[in-house]
Structure formats: C-alpha cells, structure tokens
Amino acid sequence: TDKKLRITLELKNGLEISGVLTHVDANLNFNVTDIIVTDPERFPQLVRFLAMMNRNNILYIACIKEFVCEGSVIRYVRLPEKEIDIELIEEACRKEMIERA
C-alpha cells in the first residue's frame, strides 16, 4: 500500500530507532527509512543534527537513510496502536484455542 507505517525497533543491544517500514521478509528482517534515533546520548555516532519539533521536544535525525536489520537482533517491534486490529488478533487466538482443545 501507499500508507507509511512508522514503527519503532528496539534491538538487543539497546538501540531504539523509529522509522517508516518499507519491507519485512519471512525471516523478520526489517528495512526502515526516515530514521529517528530515540536515544542519541547512547549512540551519538548515528546522529547527524538536531531539529526542534516544539519547545519541549528535540528530534534527533539519524545520519543513515536506510536501516536494514536482521530479525535475530530485534528485541521488540512497536507498532502504532491505531494500526493494530485487536478484534482480529482476539479472533485468531480464540480459533487457536478451539483447535487445541
């Protein structure tokens, strides 16, 4: 689709990046663009410059354009709540429980 889904990847080394998901393969390898580093103090080598979002928040832009991450190094993938269909997940869980019984 043409819809841009912004996700956050938390890696096993503690790095968190937020970006637009462009591709995921069967091995859960992620390709992400428009990257923002959420903790630039820990990973200053990834930060290019600062841009002010508003008076209270500072947005740290990553110096890399595209991030390709192997699925085995990902701890968590955070999706926006509005993008998650809870009813679909609950229905799938119910079906799985019925099949197991």
C-alpha positions as MATLAB code, in Angstrom:
seq = 'TDKKLRITLELKNGLEISGVLTHVDANLNFNVTDIIVTDPERFPQLVRFLAMMNRNNILYIACIKEFVCEGSVIRYVRLPEKEIDIELIEEACRKEMIERA';
ca = [
       0.000    0.000    0.000;
       0.933    3.662   -0.185;
       0.397    4.061    3.539;
       3.564    4.888    5.503;
       3.706    2.953    8.760;
       6.098    4.411   11.359;
       7.431    1.724   13.683;
      10.000    1.580   16.469;
      12.574   -1.200   16.598;
      14.299   -1.990   19.882;
      17.421   -4.042   19.313;
      19.058   -6.442   21.748;
      21.987   -4.003   22.190;
      19.608   -1.321   23.495;
      19.439    0.817   20.344;
      15.957    2.132   19.570;
      15.174    3.614   16.188;
      11.942    4.852   14.756;
      11.299    4.893   11.045;
       9.000    4.172    8.151;
       8.692    0.466    7.422;
       9.479   -0.307    3.792;
       9.865   -4.100    3.820;
       9.761   -7.168    6.064;
      10.732  -10.614    4.788;
       9.882  -14.122    6.001;
      12.873  -14.134    8.394;
      11.617  -10.897   10.012;
      14.439   -8.833    8.527;
      13.261   -5.208    8.527;
      14.030   -2.386    6.087;
      13.293    1.055    7.564;
      13.736    4.578    6.136;
      13.303    8.127    7.544;
      15.079    7.068   10.716;
      14.996    8.844   14.074;
      17.306    7.755   16.906;
      15.395    7.791   20.195;
      18.450    7.819   22.498;
      21.199    9.856   20.818;
      23.245   10.208   24.007;
      23.984    6.469   23.958;
      24.558    6.300   20.190;
      25.935    9.712   19.096;
      27.589    8.216   16.008;
      24.131    7.754   14.480;
      23.010   11.372   14.863;
      23.541   13.950   12.138;
      21.850   17.061   13.559;
      19.120   18.317   15.834;
      15.815   19.728   14.689;
      13.328   21.349   17.011;
       9.875   19.757   16.976;
       8.413   22.148   19.528;
       9.589   23.924   22.655;
       9.841   20.803   24.810;
      10.875   18.018   22.446;
      14.055   17.684   20.419;
      14.024   15.409   17.406;
      17.314   13.623   16.656;
      17.629   12.710   12.990;
      19.780    9.704   12.126;
      22.679   10.105    9.722;
      21.708    6.965    7.793;
      18.975    6.988    5.184;
      18.010    3.317    5.274;
      18.361    0.781    8.054;
      18.320   -2.950    7.337;
      18.047   -5.052   10.460;
      18.353   -8.814   10.762;
      15.433  -10.326   12.640;
      17.636  -12.180   15.125;
      18.906   -8.921   16.705;
      15.465   -7.379   17.284;
      14.057   -7.461   20.814;
      10.747   -5.631   20.206;
       8.819   -4.123   17.328;
       6.430   -1.369   18.389;
       3.521   -0.556   16.115;
       1.182    2.426   16.425;
      -1.924    1.452   18.422;
      -4.261    2.721   15.737;
      -2.730    0.228   13.273;
      -3.415   -2.848   15.408;
      -6.693   -4.675   14.833;
      -7.366   -6.065   18.313;
     -10.564   -7.849   17.253;
      -8.701   -9.746   14.530;
      -5.994  -10.821   16.994;
      -8.578  -11.904   19.593;
     -10.478  -13.921   16.984;
      -7.278  -15.656   15.844;
      -6.465  -16.524   19.487;
      -9.977  -17.939   20.002;
      -9.660  -20.097   16.882;
      -6.273  -21.401   18.009;
      -7.631  -22.290   21.460;
     -10.581  -24.156   19.919;
      -8.247  -26.094   17.599;
      -6.049  -27.108   20.548;
      -8.991  -28.313   22.647;
];
